[in-house]
Structure formats: C-alpha cells, structure tokens
Amino acid sequence: MTSIEKTIDVRVPVRTAYNQWTQFESFPYFMEGVERVIQLDDRHTHWETTVAGAHREFDAEITEQHPDERVAWHTTEGPSHGGVVTFHRLDEHSTRVSLQMEFEPETITEKAGAALGIVGTRISGDLQRFKQYIEEQGHETGAWRGNIDPPPQTPMPHPPARDDEAAQHDPADTEDRPIYPGMPGPAVPWMRP
C-alpha cells in the first residue's frame, strides 16, 4: 500500500473550500485524469478516469463527512484506494486543505509511478488546480452540508484462554498486563475481560 499526504492553502473561507469539495461532479475541472464523476446518492460516486493511457471505472463510498471539517472515502469496486481530505480554518478568508490517501498500485506502470513519486506530483498538481479553480470563482458552485458518521468499530474479540493458562490466571494482575502479546499495557478499557 502506498501512502501520500499533501497540503495546500487556499484564499477562501473554510465553508467555501469544503462546499466546493463536496461537488464531486466538478472534479474533472481540476483533477488530472478524471473524466467524469457521477454522484449516485449521498454516499456513493461512480468514477471514470484515464491515467497513463489506461481507462478505468470504479465506485467509491463516502465513509465519513462532516461540514467544514472532513470527507473520507474508499473504493468499493475497482482499484483499491481510500483517503481523507480535511479542512482547517487559518483565518476568516483562508483555509488549509490536507489530503491523505492510500492506494494499491496494480500495474507495472502504477508501481513505477508510485516509486518515482509521479502520483504524489500529480496529486500536488490536482490540489494546485483546486486552489486556482476556487480562488478564481471566489464562491462554491454548490454544497452538500449533510453529516455521514463512520461505521461503528467492532471490538476485537478476546483470544480464548488455554486450559493451562486459565488455571494459572490471577484476576488481580490483569490491570497492568496487556490482553494481547506485544500490546503495551494497561489494556484499553473496552478490551478488559
């Protein structure tokens, strides 16, 4: 898995930057290789891209979205990738946009591009074009202000105790011992036996 983190400051209020980012169908205006994005519903988008001559289509799901703060996603079909973009108010007229993305290069070309930093350079270019796009307009082309909460996390199950361990177990010493080998103690409260 390849990870990329990029940041850019834009001269628009945080609400304007966030609102424009939620207009996924406008992404072809500033994202290289993105030919079309179709918003299927509040959580789902369909993408058509052409990168290095390879045409791809895939679906993505928004897993978390909070107005003026963040949008997180992952693919549900097609190339494996996901990430989060966050919006940070610098002052009433400026916003820092931070993008973190993870993807799994599939082809030899994609692996070479990841190794040579070409993908990171392309994402920096996309953010620069987003900056130019929103600053030249000075306002968003639309907005979606709804909230999408992340799915609840499922607690890790306790490993079953072996009979010889159960017989030697002293409940008084569980406070400072980790539940799993290699995990620092004390254990997280929801993980206690």
Secondary structure, 3 states (H helix, E strand, C coil): CEEEEEEEEECCCHHHHHHHHCCHHHHHHCCCCEEEEEECCCCEEEEEEEECCEEEEEEEEEEEEECCCEEEEEEEECCCEEEEEEEEEEECCEEEEEEEEEECCCCHHHHHHHHCCHHHHHHHHHHHHHHHHHHHHCCCCCCCCCCECCCCCCCCCCCCCCHHHHHHCCHHHCCCCCCCCCCCCCCCHHHCC
